[in-house]
Amino acid sequence: MPLRSAPRWTIRLAAALLASLAVAGCEVTITDPDSGSDSTQGGTSSTRNGDEARKRLGKLTVAKAGSMRGYSRDKFPHWRSTGDNCDVRDTVLKRDGTKVKVSGCNVVAGTWVSAYDGDKLTDPAKVDIDHMVPLANAWRSGASSWTTDKREDFANDLDDPQLVAVSAAANRSKGDQDPSTWKPERTGTWCQYAEDWVAVKTRWKLTVTSAEKSALTEMLENCK
């Protein structure tokens, strides 16, 4: 599976991103960042002024949060294998890091700037891969009725801005909260965060609560 470019707001924090990477054999390889790209993850081009995100947000179904009854992270199988002892987590680490070292398919070193709080991380074991729309939030907004296969596709989605490398502290702080109760520390990331959240909910036809919609509307006012 080809690697996608990192979200624009991750670029601003990291000041560089990783281009497509092909790894063969078991030798240790160091990848070089490509600082020339300014695209968003998964080919979802940034609207910059938030207009397209506002239109998409306006079309999302507003509904009360569903029940958590029956929820389990095991119902969203991840991380999916990508072959040769690689998995989706490795793919995101390669994509979002700089000076990434790999042994075969496994990421063993590199530098990551946490997209949510700006923390610099140099140990891949301390990097969390966050689901932009948390699995539990997805469950409450429509995923409870999906098949396990569809939930697995959602949990491993590399085509949309759904997976992002962040610090463990930021990921734990966010938990399963939507933007009405949690936002990234850096207000400069709010525009892209809201755009990406709306993009994922639109792609997967998930609902939003009225409070969530209001928060996203406010965050999109930060778009320039």
C-alpha positions as CSV (number, residue, x, y, z in Angstrom):
1,M,0.0,0.0,0.0
2,P,1.5,3.4,-1.0
3,L,2.2,5.8,1.8
4,R,0.2,9.0,1.9
5,S,1.5,12.5,2.7
6,A,0.9,13.8,6.2
7,P,-1.8,16.4,7.0
8,R,-0.9,20.0,6.4
9,W,-1.2,20.8,10.1
10,T,1.4,18.1,10.9
11,I,3.7,19.6,8.3
12,R,3.6,23.0,10.1
13,L,4.6,21.3,13.4
14,A,7.2,19.0,12.0
15,A,8.5,21.4,9.3
16,A,9.0,18.3,7.0
17,L,7.2,15.2,5.9
18,L,8.1,11.8,4.6
19,A,7.4,10.9,0.9
20,S,6.5,7.4,-0.4
21,L,8.9,4.7,1.0
22,A,9.7,1.3,-0.4
23,V,11.6,-1.0,1.9
24,A,13.1,-4.4,1.0
25,G,15.2,-7.0,2.9
26,C,16.2,-6.8,6.5
27,E,18.9,-4.2,6.4
28,V,18.5,-1.0,8.4
29,T,17.5,1.9,6.1
30,I,17.2,5.7,6.9
31,T,14.5,7.6,5.0
32,D,14.8,11.2,4.0
33,P,12.0,13.7,4.5
34,D,10.4,15.5,1.6
35,S,9.9,19.1,2.6
36,G,8.4,20.2,-0.6
37,S,4.9,18.8,-0.2
38,D,1.9,20.7,1.2
39,S,-0.9,18.2,0.6
40,T,-3.2,16.7,3.2
41,Q,-3.3,13.1,4.1
42,G,-5.2,10.6,2.0
43,G,-5.4,12.9,-1.0
44,T,-8.1,15.1,0.7
45,S,-6.9,18.5,-0.5
46,S,-7.1,21.3,2.1
47,T,-9.7,23.9,1.4
48,R,-7.6,26.4,3.4
49,N,-10.6,28.7,4.0
50,G,-12.8,25.9,5.4
51,D,-15.6,26.5,2.9
52,E,-15.8,23.0,1.6
53,A,-15.6,21.6,5.2
54,R,-18.5,23.9,6.2
55,K,-20.6,22.5,3.3
56,R,-19.8,19.0,4.3
57,L,-20.5,19.7,7.9
58,G,-23.9,21.1,6.9
59,K,-24.8,17.9,5.2
60,L,-23.9,15.6,8.1
61,T,-26.8,14.1,10.0
62,V,-27.2,15.6,13.5
63,A,-28.3,13.0,16.1
64,K,-27.9,12.2,19.8
65,A,-24.9,10.1,20.6
66,G,-25.8,6.4,20.5
67,S,-25.4,3.9,23.3
68,M,-22.0,2.3,24.2
69,R,-23.7,-1.0,24.8
70,G,-21.8,-3.8,23.2
71,Y,-18.8,-1.7,22.4
72,S,-15.3,-3.1,22.4
73,R,-12.1,-2.1,20.7
74,D,-11.8,-5.7,19.6
75,K,-14.7,-5.0,17.3
76,F,-12.4,-2.6,15.4
77,P,-9.5,-5.0,14.6
78,H,-6.2,-3.1,14.1
79,W,-3.4,-2.9,13.2
80,R,-3.9,-4.7,9.9
81,S,-0.9,-6.4,8.3
82,T,0.6,-4.8,5.2
83,G,2.9,-7.8,4.5
84,D,6.5,-8.7,5.3
85,N,6.0,-8.3,9.1
86,C,4.7,-4.7,8.5
87,D,1.4,-3.3,9.7
88,V,-0.6,-0.1,9.4
89,R,1.1,1.3,12.5
90,D,4.5,1.0,10.8
91,T,3.1,2.7,7.7
92,V,1.9,5.7,9.7
93,L,5.2,6.0,11.6
94,K,7.1,6.0,8.3
95,R,4.8,8.6,6.8
96,D,4.7,11.0,9.7
97,G,8.3,10.8,10.9
98,T,11.6,12.2,9.7
99,K,14.9,10.4,9.5
100,V,13.1,7.2,10.1
101,K,15.1,4.1,10.5
102,V,13.6,0.7,9.6
103,S,14.8,-2.8,9.9
104,G,13.0,-4.7,7.3
105,C,9.5,-3.3,7.7
106,N,9.8,-2.4,11.4
107,V,10.4,1.2,12.4
108,V,13.2,1.2,14.9
109,A,14.1,4.9,15.2
110,G,13.3,8.4,13.9
111,T,11.8,11.7,15.0
112,W,8.2,12.6,15.3
113,V,6.6,15.9,16.2
114,S,3.2,15.2,17.9
115,A,0.5,16.8,15.8
116,Y,-1.6,17.8,18.8
117,D,0.8,19.2,21.3
118,G,4.1,19.7,19.4
119,D,6.1,17.3,21.6
120,K,9.2,15.9,19.9
121,L,9.5,12.2,20.1
122,T,12.5,10.1,19.2
123,D,11.4,6.6,20.4
124,P,8.8,5.0,18.1
125,A,7.5,3.0,21.1
126,K,6.4,6.3,22.7
127,V,4.5,7.4,19.6
128,D,0.8,6.7,19.6
129,I,-1.2,6.4,16.3
130,D,-4.4,8.3,17.0
131,H,-7.7,7.7,15.2
132,M,-8.9,11.2,14.3
133,V,-12.5,10.1,14.9
134,P,-12.0,7.7,17.9
135,L,-13.3,4.2,17.6
136,A,-15.8,4.7,20.5
137,N,-17.1,7.9,19.0
138,A,-17.6,6.1,15.7
139,W,-19.5,3.4,17.6
140,R,-21.8,6.0,19.1
141,S,-22.3,7.7,15.7
142,G,-23.2,4.8,13.5
143,A,-20.5,2.2,13.5
144,S,-22.4,0.0,16.0
145,S,-24.5,-1.2,13.1
146,W,-21.5,-2.0,10.8
147,T,-20.0,-5.4,10.1
148,T,-16.7,-6.2,11.7
149,D,-15.0,-6.1,8.3
150,K,-16.2,-2.5,7.8
151,R,-15.1,-1.5,11.3
152,E,-11.7,-3.0,10.5
153,D,-11.5,-0.9,7.4
154,F,-12.3,2.2,9.4
155,A,-9.7,1.4,12.1
156,N,-7.0,1.0,9.5
157,D,-8.0,3.8,7.1
158,L,-5.0,5.1,5.3
159,D,-7.0,6.8,2.5
160,D,-8.6,9.5,4.7
161,P,-7.1,11.8,7.3
162,Q,-8.0,9.3,10.0
163,L,-4.6,8.1,11.4
164,V,-2.0,10.5,12.8
165,A,1.1,10.1,14.9
166,V,0.9,11.9,18.3
167,S,2.3,11.7,21.8
168,A,0.9,9.2,24.2
169,A,0.0,12.0,26.6
170,A,-2.1,13.8,23.9
171,N,-3.8,10.6,22.8
172,R,-4.7,9.7,26.4
173,S,-6.0,13.3,27.0
174,K,-8.2,13.1,23.9
175,G,-9.6,9.6,24.6
176,D,-12.9,9.1,22.8
177,Q,-13.9,12.8,23.0
178,D,-15.3,14.8,20.1
179,P,-14.3,18.5,19.5
180,S,-17.1,19.8,21.8
181,T,-15.1,18.5,24.8
182,W,-11.5,18.2,23.5
183,K,-9.3,20.2,21.0
184,P,-5.6,20.1,20.3
185,E,-3.5,22.4,22.5
186,R,-2.3,24.5,19.5
187,T,-5.1,26.7,18.2
188,G,-3.2,27.0,14.9
189,T,-4.1,23.4,14.2
190,W,-7.8,23.8,14.8
191,C,-8.7,24.6,11.1
192,Q,-7.1,21.4,9.8
193,Y,-8.3,19.3,12.7
194,A,-11.9,20.3,12.1
195,E,-11.5,19.8,8.3
196,D,-10.1,16.3,8.8
197,W,-12.7,15.4,11.4
198,V,-15.5,16.4,9.0
199,A,-13.8,14.6,6.1
200,V,-13.7,11.3,8.1
201,K,-17.3,11.6,9.3
202,T,-18.4,12.4,5.8
203,R,-16.5,9.6,4.2
204,W,-17.9,7.0,6.6
205,K,-21.4,8.6,6.9
206,L,-21.2,9.0,10.6
207,T,-23.5,11.4,12.6
208,V,-22.5,14.4,14.7
209,T,-24.2,15.7,17.8
210,S,-25.4,19.3,18.0
211,A,-22.6,20.2,20.4
212,E,-20.0,18.6,18.2
213,K,-21.3,20.5,15.1
214,S,-21.2,23.8,17.0
215,A,-17.6,23.1,18.1
216,L,-16.6,22.2,14.6
217,T,-18.2,25.3,13.2
218,E,-16.3,27.4,15.7
219,M,-13.0,25.7,14.9
220,L,-13.5,26.3,11.2
221,E,-13.5,30.0,11.8
222,N,-9.8,29.6,12.4
223,C,-9.3,28.8,8.7
224,K,-7.5,31.5,6.7
